[in-house]
Amino acid sequence: MVIDRVKDMFDKNGISSYMIAGEVKGKTRMELVDKFNSDDTNCFLITLKSVGTGLNLTSADVVIHLDLW
């Protein structure tokens, strides 16, 4: 998946990030969102199909969609 390639690139270049894809369960998703909104992590990688609606990323400045629905 494209998101895995982007995550690998971020890791290799020292860019902090969280990632939510299909295998991440609901409670963990909310924990990651809470961490992202409260810490200095640079990027949050999310597949649209894995989260759908209802995420509140209050600290996000920019959103870039890479995957097709």
Rosetta silent file (secondary structure, phi, psi, omega in degrees, C-alpha in Angstrom):
SEQUENCE: MVIDRVKDMFDKNGISSYMIAGEVKGKTRMELVDKFNSDDTNCFLITLKSVGTGLNLTSADVVIHLDLW
SCORE:     score description
SCORE:     0.000 S_00000001
   1 L     0.000  150.646 -179.375    0.000    0.000    0.000 S_00000001
   2 H   -60.568  -39.587 -177.532    1.097    3.555   -0.649 S_00000001
   3 H   -60.465  -34.884  177.588    0.688    4.481    3.014 S_00000001
   4 H   -67.269  -38.195  177.701    3.308    1.873    3.994 S_00000001
   5 H   -65.949  -42.044  178.808    5.782    3.327    1.512 S_00000001
   6 H   -64.473  -43.386  178.792    5.215    6.828    2.835 S_00000001
   7 H   -60.124  -44.589  177.462    5.649    5.599    6.442 S_00000001
   8 H   -59.652  -43.727  179.453    8.932    3.894    5.502 S_00000001
   9 H   -63.364  -43.613  177.406   10.166    7.077    3.833 S_00000001
  10 H   -59.981  -47.278 -179.572    9.227    9.157    6.881 S_00000001
  11 H   -58.993  -44.581 -179.145   11.008    6.718    9.216 S_00000001
  12 H   -64.835  -27.661 -177.162   14.168    6.741    7.093 S_00000001
  13 L  -103.393   10.747  175.564   14.196   10.554    7.088 S_00000001
  14 L    70.884   26.376  178.516   13.458   11.052   10.786 S_00000001
  15 L   -95.020  118.234 -177.925    9.946   12.433   10.269 S_00000001
  16 L   -72.093  140.562 -178.437    7.746   11.524   13.213 S_00000001
  17 E  -158.764  156.820  167.765    4.379   10.061   12.340 S_00000001
  18 E  -113.655  159.586 -179.754    1.462    7.939   13.444 S_00000001
  19 E  -141.531  134.198  172.370   -0.405    5.627   11.105 S_00000001
  20 E  -122.370  118.345  173.548   -3.918    4.209   11.042 S_00000001
  21 L  -127.249 -173.872 -172.930   -4.690    1.523    8.505 S_00000001
  22 L   -55.180  -29.218 -175.454   -7.246   -1.299    8.504 S_00000001
  23 L   -82.165   -8.150 -178.902   -5.555   -3.394   11.180 S_00000001
  24 L   -84.328  124.718 -176.332   -5.682   -0.689   13.880 S_00000001
  25 L   -79.973  162.803 -173.721   -8.610   -1.212   16.264 S_00000001
  26 H   -52.602  -49.098 -178.359  -11.030    1.493   17.480 S_00000001
  27 H   -63.514  -43.264  179.136   -9.588    2.123   20.955 S_00000001
  28 H   -64.373  -37.836  178.175   -6.041    2.340   19.598 S_00000001
  29 H   -57.703  -47.896 -178.166   -7.221    4.719   16.858 S_00000001
  30 H   -66.238  -36.042  176.517   -8.613    7.143   19.430 S_00000001
  31 H   -62.720  -42.317  178.448   -5.427    6.886   21.517 S_00000001
  32 H   -64.915  -41.080  177.895   -3.341    7.776   18.443 S_00000001
  33 H   -62.010  -45.112  179.350   -5.626   10.715   17.624 S_00000001
  34 H   -61.717  -42.484  178.037   -5.336   11.998   21.209 S_00000001
  35 H   -62.750  -46.243 -178.811   -1.536   11.669   21.097 S_00000001
  36 H   -59.180  -41.730 -178.530   -1.344   13.449   17.734 S_00000001
  37 H   -71.427  -15.406 -175.401   -3.472   16.334   19.010 S_00000001
  38 H  -116.298   -9.622 -179.163   -1.304   16.769   22.108 S_00000001
  39 L  -116.648 -168.798 -175.842    2.293   16.117   21.019 S_00000001
  40 L  -101.974   24.377  178.387    4.750   17.341   18.386 S_00000001
  41 L   -63.352  135.265 -174.283    4.361   14.480   15.904 S_00000001
  42 L   -73.226  -42.398 -170.918    4.776   15.829   12.374 S_00000001
  43 E  -137.890  151.958  175.245    2.386   13.661   10.359 S_00000001
  44 E  -126.517  113.128 -179.146   -0.593   11.377   10.719 S_00000001
  45 E   -94.474  123.203 -174.742   -0.980    8.798    7.959 S_00000001
  46 E  -139.737  131.923  171.188   -4.540    7.532    7.629 S_00000001
  47 L   -86.704  136.958 -177.046   -6.314    5.473    5.011 S_00000001
  48 H   -60.336  -39.357 -178.775   -9.805    6.792    4.330 S_00000001
  49 H   -67.683  -26.517 -176.729  -11.371    3.339    4.377 S_00000001
  50 H   -82.283  -21.572 -177.983   -9.936    2.521    7.794 S_00000001
  51 H  -116.928  -27.660  179.849  -11.320    5.536    9.630 S_00000001
  52 L    64.106 -116.967 -178.187  -14.297    6.794    7.653 S_00000001
  53 L  -120.628  168.804  173.108  -15.729    9.768    9.511 S_00000001
  54 L    98.913    0.436  177.218  -15.577   11.183   13.007 S_00000001
  55 L   -80.654  139.514  179.262  -11.878   11.909   13.483 S_00000001
  56 L  -119.186   90.361 -179.542  -11.074   15.187   15.147 S_00000001
  57 L   -97.087   74.973 -173.880   -7.514   16.153   14.246 S_00000001
  58 L   -65.022  -23.050 -177.820   -7.555   19.612   15.792 S_00000001
  59 L   -95.818    3.273  179.953   -3.799   20.071   15.534 S_00000001
  60 L   -77.548  133.211  177.376   -3.549   19.220   11.820 S_00000001
  61 L   -95.541  -34.228 -175.106   -2.506   22.107    9.579 S_00000001
  62 L  -138.810  142.572  174.720   -2.644   20.352    6.219 S_00000001
  63 L  -122.484  129.432  178.311   -4.425   17.263    4.882 S_00000001
  64 L  -124.799  122.464  179.633   -3.163   15.454    1.788 S_00000001
  65 L   -93.385  122.039  179.053   -5.186   12.577    0.297 S_00000001
  66 L  -110.809  -25.274 -175.964   -3.051    9.935   -1.410 S_00000001
  67 L   -97.441  150.996  178.118   -5.303    6.896   -1.559 S_00000001
  68 L   -88.807  143.306  179.140   -8.248    6.367   -3.847 S_00000001
  69 L   -76.698    0.000    0.000  -11.600    5.514   -2.311 S_00000001
